[in-house]
């Protein structure tokens, strides 16, 4: 997963970014969730509806808590849209997502934020709907991964934002390497 913003090559204070991730599902959904960090603030919609979210246990000293969004009941067979509006108040902001969809057959689809998500600095009223045509929106600008500062130390992103394989690689490269 990558930190993303709209294609501006600079993240200015007091700005919004709008994102659309369209996916076609060939069967019904059993479960879907994602850990999503929207800095400084943000909202998510799935097919136009706001999903439920909760905060899993995270170290108390961390400044930013990462919510888990559960939205399997909002997805359907066919075309679906995950939409996000993120506000950057000061310094650097962005969107970071890692999650998974489990289809009725048990097949799993990994969800990550990357350049395949469409992004824009502004959006019309109907931008969250499935029928909205986002063909004029550009692909998101990727500007970092889970190790990007300040989020790597201000949040639990290394726990929620890395796959098991990435966690093992991180442990070998950075943690074990310190003691070798």
C-alpha positions in Angstrom: 0.0 0.0 0.0 1.1 3.5 -0.7 0.4 7.0 0.6 -1.5 8.9 -2.1 -2.8 12.3 -3.0 -4.2 13.9 -6.2 -1.6 14.5 -8.9 -0.1 17.8 -7.7 3.4 16.7 -6.6 2.9 19.0 -3.6 0.5 18.7 -0.7 -0.7 22.1 0.4 -2.3 23.0 3.8 -6.1 23.5 3.9 -6.8 21.3 0.9 -9.1 18.4 0.1 -8.4 15.4 -2.0 -11.2 13.2 -3.5 -10.6 9.5 -4.4 -12.6 6.8 -6.3 -11.7 3.2 -6.4 -13.9 1.2 -8.8 -14.0 -2.6 -8.7 -16.1 -5.2 -10.4 -16.9 -8.3 -8.3 -17.9 -11.5 -10.1 -19.7 -13.0 -7.0 -21.3 -12.0 -3.8 -19.2 -10.8 -0.8 -18.8 -12.6 2.5 -16.7 -10.0 4.2 -14.8 -6.8 3.4 -12.7 -4.6 5.6 -9.8 -2.1 5.4 -7.6 -0.2 7.8 -7.6 3.3 6.5 -5.6 6.4 7.6 -6.9 9.7 6.3 -4.7 12.5 7.5 -5.7 15.0 8.8 -9.4 13.9 8.5 -11.6 12.2 6.1 -14.7 10.2 5.2 -15.3 7.0 3.3 -18.3 5.8 1.3 -19.0 2.5 -0.3 -21.5 2.7 -3.2 -22.7 6.0 -1.7 -23.2 4.8 1.9 -20.9 5.4 4.9 -19.6 2.1 6.3 -19.2 1.3 10.0 -15.8 1.5 11.6 -14.1 0.8 14.9 -10.7 1.3 16.4 -8.8 -1.9 17.2 -6.4 -1.8 20.2 -3.4 0.4 19.5 -0.6 1.7 21.7 -1.7 4.6 23.8 1.3 6.8 23.1 0.6 7.0 19.3 -0.8 10.3 18.1 -2.9 8.8 15.2 -5.3 5.9 15.6 -6.1 3.8 12.6 -9.7 2.8 12.2 -10.9 -0.5 10.7 -13.8 0.0 8.2 -16.2 -3.0 7.7 -18.2 -2.8 4.5 -19.0 -6.2 3.2 -22.7 -5.6 3.4 -22.4 -2.5 1.2 -20.7 -4.4 -1.6 -22.6 -6.3 -4.3 -21.9 -8.5 -7.3 -21.0 -6.2 -10.2 -19.6 -2.7 -10.2 -18.7 -1.1 -6.8 -17.1 2.2 -5.8 -15.1 3.1 -2.7 -15.0 6.9 -2.4 -12.9 9.0 0.0 -12.7 12.7 0.8 -9.6 13.6 2.8 -8.7 17.0 4.3 -5.1 18.1 4.9 -5.1 20.8 7.5 -1.3 21.4 8.0 2.0 19.9 6.7 1.5 16.6 4.8 -1.7 14.7 4.5 -2.9 11.8 2.4 -4.8 8.5 2.2 -3.4 5.1 3.1 -5.4 1.9 2.9 -4.9 -1.9 3.2 -7.7 -4.3 3.4 -9.3 -7.4 2.0 -12.5 -8.6 0.4 -13.6 -12.2 0.9 -16.0 -13.4 -1.8 -18.7 -16.1 -1.2 -16.4 -18.7 -2.8 -13.6 -17.9 -0.3 -11.5 -16.1 -2.9 -9.7 -13.1 -1.4 -9.0 -9.7 -3.1 -6.4 -7.5 -1.5 -7.3 -3.8 -1.3 -4.5 -1.2 -1.3 -4.1 2.4 -1.9 -1.9 3.0 -4.9 -1.8 4.9 -8.3 -4.7 2.8 -9.6 -7.1 4.9 -7.5 -8.5 7.9 -9.3 -8.0 11.2 -7.5 -9.0 14.9 -7.9 -8.6 18.2 -6.1 -12.4 18.9 -6.4 -15.5 16.9 -7.1 -19.1 17.5 -8.1 -22.1 16.6 -5.9 -22.6 13.1 -7.4 -19.0 12.0 -7.3 -19.7 9.2 -4.8 -22.2 7.4 -6.9 -21.6 4.3 -8.9 -22.9 6.0 -12.1 -20.4 8.9 -11.8 -18.0 9.0 -14.8 -14.5 9.5 -13.4 -12.7 9.2 -16.7 -11.4 12.7 -16.5 -9.9 12.1 -13.1 -6.2 11.3 -13.0 -4.5 8.4 -11.3 -3.4 9.2 -7.7 0.1 10.4 -7.0 2.1 7.9 -4.8 4.4 9.7 -2.4 5.4 7.1 0.2 4.9 3.7 1.8 4.1 2.6 5.3 7.6 3.6 6.5 7.0 7.2 5.4 7.4 9.9 8.1 5.6 11.0 10.1 3.1 8.1 10.0 5.6 5.3 10.7 6.2 6.7 14.2 3.0 8.5 14.9 0.6 5.6 14.1 0.4 1.8 14.2 0.6 1.7 10.4 3.4 -0.9 10.5 1.0 -3.3 12.1 -2.1 -2.5 10.0 -0.5 -1.3 6.8 1.8 -4.1 6.0 1.0 -7.6 4.6 2.5 -10.6 6.5 5.2 -10.9 3.9 6.1 -7.2 4.2 6.1 -7.4 8.0 8.6 -10.4 7.8 10.8 -8.4 5.4 10.7 -5.3 7.6 11.7 -7.4 10.7 14.6 -9.0 8.8 15.8 -5.8 7.3 15.3 -3.2 10.0 14.8 -4.8 13.4 17.0 -7.9 13.3 19.6 -6.0 11.3 20.0 -3.6 14.3 21.1 -6.5 16.5 23.2 -8.5 14.0 
